[in-house]
Amino acid sequence: MAGIVLQNPRNMRIGLRVLVVDDDPLTLMMAERMLTTKLYHVTTAVGGGEALRLLNTEARFDLVLSDLYMSGMDGFQLLQIVRAVYNIPFIFMSSDHKLDVMERGLEAGARFFFPKPLTMMNYENMWQFIYIENVEYFQGMNIEDQG
């Protein structure tokens, strides 16, 4: 289970920690800006190798959002390691959104596949994939009674 720390239980996405992985600096910058405006805590990694270095530190993440095709370690390789070692929900993003590519990503264990460019709604709703992985945690919060 991801180590969830919620700042405001009435708004589940606030404070969730997202690791964004891409080899394109512009994509990383845009993702960081968009997610930050939605009150996520964002860490960016240039490629899969840097992502693994960050995952191996004391840093904790609730979700990994990764490009599919990157130089060096690609998204599929990163997903395989994240699933085996860290058990963190994983979402792919790619400008290659052919059906067979999307199916391959989902069959490999990604929770969702977003076509690039991502929209504000995509960023805003990423918390739902963390919820799916941690339903008991969120149900135990009894959110309706807090307020």
C-alpha positions in Angstrom: 0.0 0.0 0.0 1.2 3.5 -0.8 2.1 5.6 2.2 -0.7 8.1 2.0 -0.6 11.4 3.9 -3.7 13.5 3.5 -3.7 17.2 4.3 -7.5 17.5 3.9 -9.6 14.3 4.0 -12.5 16.0 2.4 -10.4 16.4 -0.7 -8.5 13.2 -1.2 -6.1 14.5 -3.8 -4.5 17.2 -1.7 -1.0 16.2 -0.6 -0.8 13.0 -2.7 2.8 12.5 -3.9 3.3 11.9 -7.7 6.5 10.9 -9.4 6.4 12.1 -13.0 8.8 10.4 -15.4 9.7 11.5 -18.9 12.8 12.3 -20.9 11.2 15.5 -22.3 11.8 18.5 -20.0 8.8 20.4 -21.4 6.5 17.5 -20.6 7.9 17.4 -17.1 7.6 21.1 -16.6 3.9 21.1 -17.8 3.0 18.1 -15.7 4.6 19.6 -12.6 2.7 22.9 -13.1 -0.6 21.2 -13.7 -0.4 18.8 -10.8 0.9 21.5 -8.4 -2.2 23.6 -9.2 -4.3 20.7 -8.2 -2.3 20.5 -4.9 -0.4 17.3 -5.5 3.2 17.1 -4.3 5.2 16.5 -7.5 8.7 15.1 -8.1 10.0 14.9 -11.6 12.6 12.4 -13.0 14.3 12.7 -16.4 14.0 9.0 -17.5 13.6 5.7 -15.9 17.1 5.5 -14.3 16.5 8.8 -12.4 13.1 7.5 -11.4 14.6 4.4 -9.8 17.2 6.4 -8.0 14.4 8.5 -6.5 12.3 5.5 -5.6 15.4 4.0 -3.8 15.7 7.0 -1.5 13.6 7.8 1.6 11.1 9.7 -0.7 7.6 8.1 -0.7 5.3 8.2 -3.7 1.6 7.4 -4.0 1.6 7.3 -7.8 4.0 7.1 -10.8 3.0 8.8 -14.0 5.5 7.8 -16.7 6.0 8.3 -20.4 6.1 5.1 -22.4 9.0 5.7 -24.8 12.2 7.1 -23.2 15.9 6.7 -24.0 17.6 4.2 -21.7 15.0 2.5 -19.6 11.6 2.7 -21.2 8.3 2.9 -19.4 7.6 -0.8 -19.7 10.9 -1.7 -18.0 10.2 0.9 -15.3 6.6 -0.4 -14.7 8.0 -4.0 -14.3 10.3 -2.8 -11.5 7.8 -0.6 -9.8 5.2 -3.4 -9.7 7.7 -5.9 -8.4 9.5 -3.8 -5.9 7.4 -0.8 -4.8 3.8 -1.7 -5.4 2.8 1.8 -6.4 -0.1 2.6 -8.8 1.4 3.3 -12.2 -0.1 5.3 -15.1 1.3 5.6 -18.6 1.2 8.7 -20.8 2.2 8.7 -24.4 1.7 10.4 -27.7 1.5 6.8 -29.2 -2.0 5.9 -28.2 -2.7 3.2 -30.7 -5.1 0.6 -29.2 -2.5 -2.2 -29.2 0.1 0.0 -27.4 -2.5 1.0 -24.8 -3.6 -2.7 -24.3 0.0 -3.7 -23.9 0.5 -1.1 -21.2 -2.6 -2.1 -19.3 -1.8 -5.8 -19.6 1.7 -5.1 -18.2 0.0 -3.6 -15.1 -0.5 0.1 -15.7 -3.7 1.3 -14.0 -4.5 3.7 -16.9 -3.1 5.0 -20.2 -3.4 8.8 -20.9 -2.8 10.0 -24.4 -0.5 13.1 -24.6 -1.0 15.9 -24.2 -2.8 15.4 -20.9 -5.7 17.6 -20.1 -6.3 19.4 -16.8 -9.1 16.8 -16.1 -6.6 14.0 -16.5 -4.3 15.6 -13.9 -7.1 16.4 -11.6 -8.5 12.9 -11.4 -5.3 10.9 -10.9 -6.2 10.5 -7.2 -8.8 8.0 -8.2 -6.1 5.5 -9.2 -4.6 5.8 -5.7 -8.1 5.3 -4.2 -8.6 2.1 -6.2 -5.3 0.7 -4.7 -6.3 1.8 -1.2 -10.0 1.5 -0.9 -10.0 0.3 2.7 -7.9 3.2 3.8 -10.3 5.8 2.3 -13.4 4.0 3.4 -12.1 4.0 6.9 -12.0 7.8 6.9 -15.8 8.1 6.8 -15.5 11.4 4.8 -19.2 12.2 4.8 -19.2 12.6 8.6 -16.3 15.1 8.7 -17.8 18.3 8.2 
